[in-house]
Amino acid sequence: CIAAANLSKTQEKLSSGYRINRASDDAAGMGVSGKINAQIRGLSQASRNTSKAINFIQTTEGNLNEVEKVLVRMKELAVQSGNGTYSDADRGSIQIEIEQLTDEINRIADQAQYNQMHMLSNNSCSH
């Protein structure tokens, strides 16, 4: 019953959606299909890795932008303190703000994480 066997194979192909369901259907095609599927899985993983890397970079960029804002303010204060019109008390106040800004940079660095990995500090575990 060749017709019944062909009908069975045709039904199997239709129900699975695949032209090749086993090596006996097309041995060479099965080999090529296996290689292509492996490439697809590899490319899918590469795509996921790329997405994660982009997210990591965007998160790092956001944290670095915050640090940049603090550094700009510190520069403004440094220039301001160099002005000869400020008293020692004024420069002391500026120094206090610079110390607070330094603490802010350290806070940003300590809290900058992506998937529990510290991005801007040497801390090896999350807080």
ABEGO torsion letter per residue (X at the ends): XAAAAAAAAAAAAAAAGBABABAAABAAAAAAAAAAAAAAAAAAAAAAAAAAAAAAAAAAAAAAAAAAAAAAAAAAAAAAAABAABBAAAAAAAAAAAAAAAAAAAAAAAABBBGGBBAABABABBX
